[in-house]
Amino acid sequence: MIKLGNALSYYPFIDKNKTLTSKENMLSDIKKAIQFFEQNQAHKIVIPLKDRYSFSVIFFAAIDLGIQVTMLPNYQTGTLDAFKGEYDIAIDED
């Protein structure tokens, strides 16, 4: 599991609802994402999320499992299609 370090326990996180959340809540969300990836046998993903919290949760879960994360150059229409050979799963807002 990802070790955010003791120093981060003093800093709150802003979740996707724009409210303060704790490191424990963020780690819980990361664990849920890890379970999702394990169930779906993801090897390569793309994270076209603009929400920083959700992006971070998915990114940390993927890194923890050694999943390749493709970083898109932009969020323009057609970008996902242009990179479709680079990922198995695209994580969306749902």
C-alpha positions as CSV (number, residue, x, y, z in Angstrom):
1,M,0.0,0.0,0.0
2,I,1.1,3.5,-0.6
3,K,2.9,5.2,2.2
4,L,1.9,8.9,2.3
5,G,4.2,9.5,5.2
6,N,3.6,10.8,8.7
7,A,4.1,14.4,7.5
8,L,0.9,14.3,5.4
9,S,-1.2,13.3,8.3
10,Y,-1.2,17.0,9.3
11,Y,-2.5,18.2,6.0
12,P,-6.2,17.8,5.0
13,F,-7.2,16.8,1.5
14,I,-9.9,18.4,-0.5
15,D,-12.2,15.6,-1.9
16,K,-14.2,15.7,-5.2
17,N,-17.1,17.4,-3.3
18,K,-14.7,20.2,-2.4
19,T,-14.8,19.4,1.3
20,L,-12.0,18.6,3.6
21,T,-11.2,15.0,4.1
22,S,-8.6,13.1,6.0
23,K,-5.7,11.0,4.9
24,E,-7.6,7.9,6.2
25,N,-10.5,8.7,3.9
26,M,-8.2,9.2,0.9
27,L,-6.5,5.9,1.7
28,S,-9.9,4.2,1.9
29,D,-10.7,5.6,-1.6
30,I,-7.4,4.4,-2.9
31,K,-8.1,0.9,-1.6
32,K,-11.5,0.9,-3.4
33,A,-9.7,1.9,-6.6
34,I,-7.2,-0.9,-6.1
35,Q,-10.0,-3.4,-5.8
36,F,-11.6,-2.1,-9.0
37,F,-8.4,-2.5,-10.9
38,E,-7.8,-6.0,-9.5
39,Q,-11.3,-7.1,-10.5
40,N,-11.0,-5.6,-14.0
41,Q,-7.4,-6.9,-14.6
42,A,-6.2,-3.5,-15.8
43,H,-2.7,-3.2,-17.1
44,K,-2.7,0.1,-18.9
45,I,-5.1,3.0,-18.0
46,V,-5.7,6.6,-18.9
47,I,-7.2,9.1,-16.4
48,P,-9.1,11.9,-18.2
49,L,-10.3,13.4,-15.0
50,K,-10.1,17.1,-14.3
51,D,-11.0,16.7,-10.6
52,R,-7.6,16.6,-8.7
53,Y,-8.8,14.4,-5.9
54,S,-10.3,11.7,-8.1
55,F,-7.3,11.9,-10.4
56,S,-4.9,11.5,-7.4
57,V,-6.8,8.5,-5.9
58,I,-6.8,6.7,-9.3
59,F,-3.2,7.6,-10.0
60,F,-1.9,6.4,-6.6
61,A,-3.9,3.1,-6.9
62,A,-2.5,2.5,-10.3
63,I,1.0,3.2,-9.3
64,D,0.7,0.9,-6.2
65,L,-0.3,-2.0,-8.5
66,G,2.3,-1.2,-11.2
67,I,-0.3,-0.3,-13.8
68,Q,0.9,1.8,-16.7
69,V,-0.7,5.3,-16.6
70,T,-0.9,7.1,-19.9
71,M,-1.0,10.9,-19.5
72,L,-3.1,12.7,-22.1
73,P,-1.8,15.9,-23.6
74,N,-5.3,17.5,-23.4
75,Y,-9.0,16.9,-22.8
76,Q,-10.1,17.8,-26.4
77,T,-12.6,15.8,-28.3
78,G,-10.9,12.9,-30.0
79,T,-7.8,12.7,-27.8
80,L,-9.0,9.5,-26.1
81,D,-9.6,7.9,-29.6
82,A,-6.1,9.1,-30.7
83,F,-4.5,7.2,-27.8
84,K,-6.8,4.2,-27.7
85,G,-3.9,1.8,-28.3
86,E,-2.2,3.1,-25.2
87,Y,-4.7,1.9,-22.6
88,D,-7.1,-0.9,-21.6
89,I,-9.4,1.2,-19.4
90,A,-10.3,4.9,-19.4
91,I,-11.4,6.1,-16.0
92,D,-14.3,8.6,-16.3
93,E,-16.3,10.7,-13.9
94,D,-18.8,7.8,-13.2
